[in-house]
């Protein structure tokens, strides 16, 4: 991995941490079930991008 990829992985990890906190809050509140699915989808997309960057 080059510097750019490492930086992108670092940014994605921070984003995942933030999204996990938002997801936990959304699960407690449960005003909008769609919101929970959106956070889960964003987390999985970020994790897939991290995996792709690590593979290259």
C-alpha positions in Angstrom: 0.0 0.0 0.0 1.2 3.4 -0.8 0.9 6.5 1.3 -2.4 7.6 -0.3 -4.0 4.2 0.3 -2.8 4.2 3.9 -4.3 7.6 4.5 -7.6 6.6 2.9 -7.8 3.5 5.1 -7.2 5.7 8.2 -9.9 8.1 7.1 -12.3 5.2 6.5 -11.6 3.7 9.9 -12.5 7.0 11.6 -15.6 7.2 9.5 -16.6 3.6 10.5 -16.1 4.5 14.2 -18.3 7.5 13.8 -21.0 5.6 11.9 -21.0 2.8 14.6 -21.7 5.4 17.2 -24.5 6.9 15.1 -25.8 3.4 14.5 -25.9 2.6 18.2 -27.8 5.8 18.9 -30.2 5.1 16.0 -30.9 1.6 17.4 -31.7 3.0 20.9 -34.0 5.6 19.4 -35.6 3.6 16.6 -37.6 6.5 15.2 -36.8 5.5 11.7 -35.9 1.8 10.9 -34.5 2.9 7.5 -31.9 5.0 9.2 -30.4 1.9 10.9 -30.2 0.2 7.5 -28.5 3.2 6.0 -25.8 3.3 8.7 -25.3 -0.5 8.3 -24.9 -0.1 4.5 -22.4 2.8 4.9 -20.4 0.8 7.4 -20.2 -2.3 5.1 -19.3 -0.1 2.1 -16.5 1.5 4.0 -15.3 -1.9 5.2 -15.3 -3.3 1.6 -13.3 -0.3 0.4 -10.7 -0.9 3.2 -10.5 -4.6 2.2 -10.1 -3.6 -1.5 -7.3 -1.1 -0.6 -5.5 -3.7 1.5 -5.7 -6.3 -1.3 -4.1 -4.0 -3.9 
